[in-house]
Amino acid sequence: IDSKDYFEFTPSILRTLVEPAHSQKIEVLHSDYLHKAHLVKDMVVSVDDKQVATKTKKYPYDYLIIATGSKYNTPVKAENLIKATRAKELKGYSEKLTKATSILIIGGGIVGVELAAEIIEKFPTKEITIIHAQSELIERNPKRARDYARKFLEKRGVKIIFNERVEKFEHRVYTTNNKNKFKSDLAFLCTGIKPNYQPLESCFINCLNERKAVEVNKYLQVNGYSHIFAAGDITAIAEEKTAQSAEKQAKIVIKNILHREQQKPLAEYVIKTRPMVISLGKFDGILVKDKIVITGTIPSLLKNIIELKTMLRYH
């Protein structure tokens, strides 16, 4: 059951804003590769320990995998505030971006940095401002990576405002907690994520932590339920929420459902620091693995290879 009928390679979504045609390279219909699955395009409204209910029907289950993901936690409500989450949404804003003169990016984490780099590479004359609540960009990464991202953007004219948080929007003006005002033609929300927990709240409230993420054991079973598993951004696992980590968790979930059926010992999910590629446009980037940082063209080439390799699996 999914709210959309296609798979999307999330790490390449931002490219579609400046190259709308790129969405064709990173999207594939579920029906093109899930040949033995019954696909339901619908919105789940509630879940209990025996069935899942959508707006139109109820689905009983023997096993359940919760992979509802996450969304951006919106600090302000505004009509022209764009959530940088899906290629089809961004594709619709491509024309507006072309016409815009001033662009505001709220959040200087990985998504905000990658988005700013994509825009400034394609449109070097546009005025781009990043407002970030922290004192450094991509603050959870090594210093060399943080410095490289900042220098890359500032060298290309991107203005970066640190230690401020957008709290109010009115008449195309965004106001921060320091009462500073920023006017823009277009704004993108790239702040922290919030788990999509709503369908779980009625019956699984005791399994959600303070962030409303699902607590799981070392086998990725939802606490207290041996036949219910969770994977991806929805989990309360303390690690970077990346597509790579979600794939690793999915493999453990699959293995453990098979092992339960075969009455074999379950496999543990081991948290690891995995390599991360941060794109800075088409031809530059940052590769981070533990304390090792590689910058320049190699990371950008590597991300293109990862995208190609991932999409080939679905064709």
Buried (B, 14 or more C-beta within 10 A) or exposed (E): BBEEEBBBBBBBBBBBBBBBEBBEBBBBEBEEEEEEEEEBEBEBEBBBEEEBBBEEEEBEEEEBBBBBBBEBEEBBEBEBBBBBBBBBBBBEBBEBBEEBEBBBBBBBBBBBBBBBBBBBBBBEEBBBBBBBBBEBBBEEBBEBBBBBBBEBBEEBEBEBBBEBBBEBBEEBEBBBEEEEEBEBBBBBBBBEBBBBBEBBEEEBEEBBEEEBBBBBBEBBBBBEBEBBBBBBBBBBBEBBBBBBBBEBBBEBBBBBBEBBEEEEEBBEBEEEEBBBBBBBBBEBBBBBEEEEBBBBEEBBEBBBEBBEEBBEEBE
